[in-house]
Amino acid sequence: MRPHDIDLTTAPGAPGALAGTITRALRVGFEVRLTVDVEGQAEPALVVLSRTHARALDLDAGARVWLRPTTGATSVPVLGAASA
């Protein structure tokens, strides 16, 4: 899933949302790139938000968040490693 196709909230309860903790927040121009350790997942999720949205949610490293795909988000299936 693309980082900008992930809906992030600071309150539990959204259907299908996964809980996680922000481990890194990087402000780059008008956007904020978040690295989120998601419970039950080996790899962290990358989330991109506008700086205004991140500021409104008061997001920073250590914050507890819930993630789910945005409406209409496109996902790509995970492909296994090719055998040699």
N, C-alpha and C positions, 0 to 999 in steps of 0.2 A: 504494500500500500504506500502511496506517495505521502511524504511528511505533511503536506498541506491538506490532505484528505482525511485527517484525523481530528475529530471533535474532542476537545479537552474541557473537562469541568472540574470544579473543586468540591463538588458535593456528590455523594453516592446516590444511586437510585435509578440512573438511566438504564433502560433495558439493554443488555448485551455489553455493558461497559466493563472494562478490565481495570483493576486498581493498580497503581504504581506510585513511584516516588521520583521526583525530578532529581537527577544527579548532576546535571550541568545545564546552565542557561547562558547562551552566547548571544549578545545583542549585536546585530549586523545591519547597519543602516535602519530601514523602516521595519525590519522583522526581527523576531527572536527565535532562535533555534534551541529547542530543548531536547535533552537526552533523558529518557524516562526508563527506569528499571521497572518492568511490568511483572507482577506476581505470576509465577508459573511459566515464565518465558525465559529461555536461555539468552536471547539477544535483546538488547535494549531497543526501545522504539524511538525514532526521531520524529519530532513534531515541530512544525513551523507555524508561527502565529504572527500577526501584526504586532508591532511594539505597543500600540494602543490597547489591543485585546489583552496582551500579557500584563500590562500595567493595571488594567481594570480588574483582572483576576488576582493581582498581587502575587505573581508567580516568581519563584526563585528556587535555587537548589535546596533540597530538603522538603519541599512542599508535597503533600499528598494529593494526587490527582486521579481522575478516572478517564479512560480513553475509549472511544468507539469510532467506527467509520462515520464520516459525514454522509448525509443522504445523497445517493447517487455516486458515491465514491467507487472508483474502479480499482480492483485488486488484481494482482498478477500471481498465478500459482507458483509455489516454490518448486524449483527444478532440482532434481538430484544431481550429484556430480557425475560427469560423464566418465565411463570406464575407459581405460587406455588400452 
